[in-house]
Amino acid sequence: MNKDIIAGNWKQLKGKAQAKWGDLTDDVFDVAEGNSEYLSGKLQEKYGWQRDRADKEVSDFRNTLN
């Protein structure tokens, strides 16, 4: 699923993202609106992950939506 589809369907996908990364707040997901770079940055902040790991988590999440 490409980034445009994620952004376009963000409201539906938001619940799945919240279930996966429960430590992130609703506000983070509201601001992210499908922006994978923003979401990756917030994962780095909250979980202390390196950029590569956060990017992989977002990419893996995107791949599960296919």
ChimeraX commands (.cxc) that place a marker at each C-alpha (Angstrom):
marker #1 position 0.00,0.00,0.00 radius 0.5
marker #1 position 1.56,3.28,-1.00 radius 0.5
marker #1 position 1.84,6.43,1.07 radius 0.5
marker #1 position -1.03,8.20,-0.74 radius 0.5
marker #1 position -3.42,5.37,0.06 radius 0.5
marker #1 position -2.36,5.38,3.70 radius 0.5
marker #1 position -2.90,9.14,3.94 radius 0.5
marker #1 position -6.26,8.85,2.19 radius 0.5
marker #1 position -7.48,6.06,4.47 radius 0.5
marker #1 position -5.82,7.30,7.62 radius 0.5
marker #1 position -8.97,7.50,9.72 radius 0.5
marker #1 position -9.67,3.81,9.11 radius 0.5
marker #1 position -6.05,2.78,9.58 radius 0.5
marker #1 position -5.51,4.90,12.67 radius 0.5
marker #1 position -7.09,2.28,14.92 radius 0.5
marker #1 position -4.71,-0.40,13.67 radius 0.5
marker #1 position -1.74,1.90,14.20 radius 0.5
marker #1 position -2.93,2.72,17.73 radius 0.5
marker #1 position -3.22,-0.98,18.51 radius 0.5
marker #1 position 0.34,-1.57,17.30 radius 0.5
marker #1 position 1.95,1.42,19.01 radius 0.5
marker #1 position -0.26,1.96,22.04 radius 0.5
marker #1 position 2.19,4.26,23.80 radius 0.5
marker #1 position 1.60,6.98,21.20 radius 0.5
marker #1 position -1.23,9.39,21.96 radius 0.5
marker #1 position -4.29,10.19,19.87 radius 0.5
marker #1 position -2.77,13.60,19.24 radius 0.5
marker #1 position 0.27,12.02,17.57 radius 0.5
marker #1 position -1.95,10.01,15.25 radius 0.5
marker #1 position -4.16,13.01,14.52 radius 0.5
marker #1 position -1.16,15.12,13.55 radius 0.5
marker #1 position 0.49,12.28,11.60 radius 0.5
marker #1 position -2.50,11.82,9.27 radius 0.5
marker #1 position -0.60,9.05,7.48 radius 0.5
marker #1 position 2.73,10.90,7.27 radius 0.5
marker #1 position 5.18,8.05,7.67 radius 0.5
marker #1 position 8.18,10.32,8.36 radius 0.5
marker #1 position 6.37,12.08,11.19 radius 0.5
marker #1 position 5.18,8.78,12.62 radius 0.5
marker #1 position 8.69,7.35,12.40 radius 0.5
marker #1 position 10.04,10.36,14.29 radius 0.5
marker #1 position 7.49,9.96,17.04 radius 0.5
marker #1 position 8.34,6.25,17.34 radius 0.5
marker #1 position 11.99,7.22,17.77 radius 0.5
marker #1 position 11.08,9.68,20.52 radius 0.5
marker #1 position 8.68,7.46,22.43 radius 0.5
marker #1 position 10.43,4.09,22.14 radius 0.5
marker #1 position 14.04,5.29,21.89 radius 0.5
marker #1 position 14.56,3.46,18.61 radius 0.5
marker #1 position 17.16,4.34,16.03 radius 0.5
marker #1 position 15.86,5.87,12.79 radius 0.5
marker #1 position 16.38,2.62,10.85 radius 0.5
marker #1 position 14.27,0.64,13.30 radius 0.5
marker #1 position 11.48,3.21,13.38 radius 0.5
marker #1 position 11.42,3.41,9.58 radius 0.5
marker #1 position 11.30,-0.39,9.38 radius 0.5
marker #1 position 8.42,-0.54,11.87 radius 0.5
marker #1 position 6.41,1.92,9.76 radius 0.5
marker #1 position 7.32,0.09,6.56 radius 0.5
marker #1 position 6.34,-3.28,8.07 radius 0.5
marker #1 position 3.06,-1.79,9.23 radius 0.5
marker #1 position 2.40,-0.44,5.74 radius 0.5
marker #1 position 3.16,-3.90,4.27 radius 0.5
marker #1 position 0.64,-5.59,6.57 radius 0.5
marker #1 position -2.09,-3.42,5.07 radius 0.5
marker #1 position -1.79,-4.97,1.60 radius 0.5
marker link #1:1,2 radius 0.2
marker link #1:2,3 radius 0.2
marker link #1:3,4 radius 0.2
marker link #1:4,5 radius 0.2
marker link #1:5,6 radius 0.2
marker link #1:6,7 radius 0.2
marker link #1:7,8 radius 0.2
marker link #1:8,9 radius 0.2
marker link #1:9,10 radius 0.2
marker link #1:10,11 radius 0.2
marker link #1:11,12 radius 0.2
marker link #1:12,13 radius 0.2
marker link #1:13,14 radius 0.2
marker link #1:14,15 radius 0.2
marker link #1:15,16 radius 0.2
marker link #1:16,17 radius 0.2
marker link #1:17,18 radius 0.2
marker link #1:18,19 radius 0.2
marker link #1:19,20 radius 0.2
marker link #1:20,21 radius 0.2
marker link #1:21,22 radius 0.2
marker link #1:22,23 radius 0.2
marker link #1:23,24 radius 0.2
marker link #1:24,25 radius 0.2
marker link #1:25,26 radius 0.2
marker link #1:26,27 radius 0.2
marker link #1:27,28 radius 0.2
marker link #1:28,29 radius 0.2
marker link #1:29,30 radius 0.2
marker link #1:30,31 radius 0.2
marker link #1:31,32 radius 0.2
marker link #1:32,33 radius 0.2
marker link #1:33,34 radius 0.2
marker link #1:34,35 radius 0.2
marker link #1:35,36 radius 0.2
marker link #1:36,37 radius 0.2
marker link #1:37,38 radius 0.2
marker link #1:38,39 radius 0.2
marker link #1:39,40 radius 0.2
marker link #1:40,41 radius 0.2
marker link #1:41,42 radius 0.2
marker link #1:42,43 radius 0.2
marker link #1:43,44 radius 0.2
marker link #1:44,45 radius 0.2
marker link #1:45,46 radius 0.2
marker link #1:46,47 radius 0.2
marker link #1:47,48 radius 0.2
marker link #1:48,49 radius 0.2
marker link #1:49,50 radius 0.2
marker link #1:50,51 radius 0.2
marker link #1:51,52 radius 0.2
marker link #1:52,53 radius 0.2
marker link #1:53,54 radius 0.2
marker link #1:54,55 radius 0.2
marker link #1:55,56 radius 0.2
marker link #1:56,57 radius 0.2
marker link #1:57,58 radius 0.2
marker link #1:58,59 radius 0.2
marker link #1:59,60 radius 0.2
marker link #1:60,61 radius 0.2
marker link #1:61,62 radius 0.2
marker link #1:62,63 radius 0.2
marker link #1:63,64 radius 0.2
marker link #1:64,65 radius 0.2
marker link #1:65,66 radius 0.2
view
